[in-house]
């Protein structure tokens, strides 16, 4: 016999004849020339109190019934088992897998989408505005990043559109602005058409897929390898174009771009500027808001040993705070208007007092400013355009002094 019992009680009052129904309204008004009165008529409390007492007595009878006691025990142990199982999975098993498995750590951080070479030769659709679209065919090519193993990464070259033959936008020449774009951790270079729609008004875009992304060759996903590939792509770009080269990183791409910029500064091969979009401090802190398991364990004393230390062992730290101080060319920040990771964002913590004492602002005069914008915008508004032109002008002046 099941231990669950359900009992429903429904009280239907006896209807009165029409002539016995009171015509007294809930709100009545009576007024004379000298006195006006508003009267509220509430129903009697006794019937409501009686019904509440009957419900309470029925609840007590059902709750304290012998079979109900058995039901309560089964329900209690069932809920307790679910909670213990949830705690064991979230607080023990998954952190242990994260600590012991490098492949699992890479799967949590990276979300690559593999595609064929032919798919990147197709026409793509870009937005010139909310009402206007254009179709262009990117120039698909491959850059050799490791000659010993003949390892290559796939890349696109997107040239400017809608500027006529003069190559100007709103009266400003932009054909010599080349942007090396570091995309986020998911998808491939086909997944960021909205970004290209905004930036093609000002830059010629060179976007490449990281190793194991898109149609790039498969290799171990770690910070050193990603930065080494990025440096080789930058060298290839500088050797094939004659203009100002800027770096742009988005979220995880901002960490790779910052590390790449630090390496270029140390090798005396600076770019004209780097723009970091929603940069986080470290990957350990980034996981504390982006991954549900890390969010729960963030307040636990074992978070560092279970999450941070394994990232250091597998070369997945992405310490943007450290490399930001090594960049010698102009740096700027771009942040989404709606962004949840405000406590772990570089340009937010830059303005905080008595927090993130381990992070020092850039010691060189390279910090420009920050700007907030909506990520879903298809086009560049006037404020964002002025912000980007300020970034470009500062970068060009820096490159002129170096050359």
Secondary structure, 3 states (H helix, E strand, C coil): CCCCCCCCCCCCCCCCCHHHCCCCCCEEEEECCCCEEEEECCCCHHHHHHHHHHHHHHHHHHHCCHHHHHHHHHHHHHHHHHHHHHHHHHHHHHHHHHHHCHHHHHHHHCEECECCCHHHHCEEEEECCCCCEEEEECEEEEEEEECCCCEEEEEEEECCCCCCCCCEECCEECCCEEEEEECCCEECHHHCHHHHHHHCCCCEEEEECCCCCECCCCCCCCHHHHHHHHHHHHHHHHHHCCCEEEEEEECHHHHHHHHHHHHHHHCCCCCCEEEEECCECCHHHHHHHHCHHHHHHCCCCCHHHHHHHHHHHCCCCCCHHHHHCCCCCCEEEEEECCCCCHHHEHHHHCCCCCCCCCCCCCCCCCEEEEEEECCCCCCCCHHHHHHHHHHHHHHHHHHHHHC
